[in-house]
Amino acid sequence: MTTSRPMIEVKALRKSFGTLTVLKDINFNVEAGGVVALLGPSGSGKSTLLRSINLLVVPDGGSIRVGQTTFAFGPSHKTPRSRELAAFRSRTGMVFQNFNLFPHMSVLQNVMEAPVYVRKLPRNEAQDLAMAQLEKVGLADRAYQVPQTLSGGQKQRVAIARALAMEPDVMLFDEATSALDPELVSEVLLTIQQLAADGMTMVIVTHEIPFARDVADRVVFMRDGVVVEEGPARQTIDDPHMEATRSFLSHFHKGRMPR
């Protein structure tokens, strides 16, 4: 009996900035349709790891595979060419803390931009695709508004729709709710939860522990650039084995995610 390969494979990943080593021999996999939450204190290397997966940060060693594309890093390997990087990133959607929407464009134009100029889709096809993604995040009725008329949660949902419009193989979320007021967090988390239900492969950096517990299949707990503990989300959050994980989680309420 054959088993399918994981959608994402990270092997022996290393990264330093000057004398500071931020990733130390990181290994983990994400199955197709799986959701992995990266947890840990600030400065543990979570965001650097996430940005390494779509090569916004180029690692110093190790390898990354997403789908059928593999990159290896180190002195004996060539740095990926810009065209290779662009093609790879178009298949790995990324959502950041800040929305980075174009203020002079409508919501619809923001979502259409990459399909038109990167994927070279005809404008009418890109518009249909963009409207479908806005429908998915519950903002089709705001398509012709400009970003300044939206709440922070709505802006982040537009940013998610914009990433989805590239029809990526995986989605990466880097603290997507940390810049939001508390009352706006749940609408973004519910959007991500729906993507998980739809079978999107995702890696999520978050401090929203109830969300990670309810939505992720697995969690990877990091500290000081290493993976301290990983396992099934509920089991690892409810009954962590390592003292560093227990200490970190003790600062958070681990109740259920609000519906």
N, C-alpha and C positions, 0 to 999 in steps of 0.2 A: 504494500500500500504506500503510495507516494503522498507526501504532504506539501502544500503550497508554501512558497517562500514568504517570509514577512514582507510587508510593503516597504518598511524602513529598517535598515540594518546599520548600526553604528558600531564600529570595531576599533578598539585601542586608540580612541581619539584623544589628541593632545593639542593644547594651545597655550601659548605664553604671550604676554605683552611685556616686552623688556625682560626684567628679572622676575616678574610676577607670573607664576604658573597658575592658570585659571581652570584648565581642564587636564586631568591626570588619568590617562588610560581609561576612557569612558567606553563602556559596552552596553548596548541595549537594543531591543527590537520592538517594532510595532507591527502587529498583524494587520492585514487588509481589513478595513472596517473597524479597526480597534481605536481606542482612545487612551492615551497615556498622559497622565498629569505629572509634571515635574514640580516637586515641592522642595522647600528648603529655605533657610534664612537668606536675607540679602547678601550678595557677595559670594554665594556658593557656586556660581557658574551656570545657573539655569538659563539665563538669557543668552549667554555666550554659546552654550550648547545648542539652543534653539536656532540662533542665527547661523551657527555652523551647518545645520542641516540643510538650509537653502543657500549656503555659501555667501551670505552677507559678511560673515567672518570666515576667512580661509584658515583651516586648521594647520598645525605644524606637522602632524603625523597621524597615522591611522587611516581609516577609510569610511566612506558614507555611501550607502546605496539607497536610492529611492526608486521604486519600481524596477525598471530595467537599466537604469543609469547608475554607474558606480564611479566614484572619484577616490583616488588614493593620494595621500599627501606625504611629504617628506623630501629630503634632499635628492633622492633618486627619481622623483616624480615631477612632471611638468605641471606648472600652474595652469588650471583650465583657461582656455581662451574665452574672450568676451562673448563670442557668439554661443559657445557651449554653455556659459553661465546664464545668458539670457534665456536660452531654450529651457534649461533646467529650472530656473526660477519661475518661468511661466507655468510650470506644472506643480509648483510648491507654493500655494497661497499663503500669504503672511499678513497677520493683523497685529498692529502695534498698539501701544498704550495711547498714543496720539493718533488722531483720525487722518490727518494729512489730506483732507479733501481740498479740491480747488474751489476757493471761495467765490470766484466769478462765474462758475458753471452751476447749472441746475444739478439736482440729485441724479437725474437720469443721465446727464452728460458725464458726470463723474464716473458712473458705473460703465458707460459705453466706451470711455476713452481707451482703455487697454485693449479690448477686443478689436477696436477699429485700427489703432496704430501699432499694436504689437502682433495681434493675430491676423490683421489685415482682412477682417470681415467686412462685407458690405454694410453700409450704415443701417439699412432697414433690418438686416439680420441681427446686427449688434443691438439695435434698439429693442427688438423682440426678446433677445437674450437678457438684456439689462432689466426689462420690465418683469420678466419671469423671476429673476433673482430678487428684485425689490418686492415682488409678491411673496417670495419665500420668507423674507425677513419682516414682512408685515408693513411695508412702506410704499406700496404701489401708489397710494393716494397722495404721497408727498413728492412724486417724481419730478414735478415742474417747479418745486420750491428751490431756493438756494440754501446752502448749508447753515447760514447764520440764523435762519428761522427755526432750526431744529434744536432739540435738547441734546445733551451730551450722549445719552443712550441711543437716540435716533441716529446721531452722526456715526456712532460706532457700528450700528447695524448697517448703515450705508457702506461703511468701510468693509464689512463682511460681505455684503452683496457685490462690491467691487472686486474683491478677491475671488469670489465664486464665479464671476463672469468670465474669468480665464479658464474655467472648467478644470481646476487643478486635480491632481491625483491625491494630494494630501493638503491639509490645512494646518498651519502653525499659528498659535495664539500666544503673544508675549504680553502677559499681564493686561489683557484686553479691557479689564474693568477698573484698573487701579487709578485712572484719571477721572473716574466718574463719582458723582455724589452718591451716597449709599442708596437713596431711593431709586436710582436709575440702574443699579447693577443688575437687578433680577431680569429686566427685559433683555439684556444682552446675554446673560447666562441661559435664559430660556431659548434664545435663538441658537446658541451653540448646542444646547441639549437636543434641539430638533435635528440639527445636522448629524449628531451622533446617532439618533434614531433612524435617520435616512441612510446610515452606513458610511459616512465620510470618515476616512482615516485622519486622525488628529493627534497632535502633540500640543499640550496646553501648559504654559507656565502660569501658575495661579497661587494666590493665598486664600482663595475661597474654598476652605476645607470641606464644608458640606457639599458643595458642588462637585469637587473632585471625588468625594465618596460616592455620590449618587450617579455620576455620569461617566467617570473614567472606568475602564476595565482594569487598568493597572496604574500604580503610582511608582515613581522613581524619586527617592528622597536623596538629595545631594547636600553635601557640606564640604567646604574648602576644596572644591574642584574634584571631588570623588563621589561615586555612588555609594552611599552608606547602607541603603536598604531598598529593595524593590519587591513588589508582589501584588496580588489582587487588591484592588483599591479598598474595599470595605474591610477586609481582613487586616491589611497593613495599617490603616488609619485607626481602626478600633482596637487592635492588639499588636502594636509594633514590637519587634524583637530588640532593636538597638536603643540604647539609652539616648543617643543623640536625636533619634526620631521621636522618642517619648517626650523629651525635653522641649523640642520644637512644637509638637502638637499640643502640649499642655497649655500653650498660650491662646489656643483657639477653641471656640465652641464647635462641637462636632455634630450638631443636630442636623436634621434633614434640610435640604434646599427648599426655599419657599416656592410654592406653586402659583 
